[in-house]
């Protein structure tokens, strides 16, 4: 029996993001991403943004997005 005669085994399909977290979860994730973009836009308009607050804004928003995704079970 040669290697070309072996039956092909399909890999199991990973569920989509909507199947994992539902429509509400996708909306929560989208809302946190929009919040990050709005806060970034807001802080570019005010002079205090030059005072070194960017790392706190960036890591705070990334932590929020990761926290929401983790609570919803995206990483399972």
N, C-alpha and C positions, 0 to 999 in steps of 0.2 A: 504494500500500500504506500503510495507516494504522498508527499506533503500536500499536493494539490487536491487530493481526494477527501481531505478532512472537511467536515461540515463547518460552515461559518457560523459563529456564535455572535449574536448582536450584543453590543454593550448596553447595559440598562440606561434608559433615558433619565436624565436629571430633570426634576420638575422645574417649571419656569418660576420666575419670581412671583408672579401673581398667584400661582398655585401654592407657593410656600407661605406667603404672608397675606394673601387676599388683597382685594381692591383697597380696603382701608389702610393696610400697611403700605401699599405703594403710594397712596396719597400722603401718608405721614412722611415717608422718605422724601417725596417731592417737595413737601412743605419745608422740611429742614434744609434742603438744597436751595430753595428759593430764599429762605431766611438768610443763609450764608451769603448768597449773591446780593441781597438787599443791604445787609450789614456792610459788606465790602464796598458797595457803591456809596453808602452813607458816610463811611469813614474816609473815603477818598475826597469827600467834599469839605470836610472840616479840618482846620489847621492842627488840631490835637493829634491827628493821625501821624504826624511827623515826630511825635514824642516817644516812639518806640512801643506803641500799643498793638502793633500789627501781630506780633507772635501770640499775644493773648487772644486776640480776635480769631486768628486763624486756627489755633489749636483748640480753642473753646468751641468753635463751630464744627470742626472736624470731630471732636469728641461727642458733640450733640448728634451728629449724623451717624457716627459709629454706634453710639448708645441706642439710638432708635432702631437701627438695623439689627443690633444684637438682641434687643428686647423682642423684636418680631421674629427672630429665628432665621434671619437671612443666611447666617454663616454655618448652618447645620448641613 
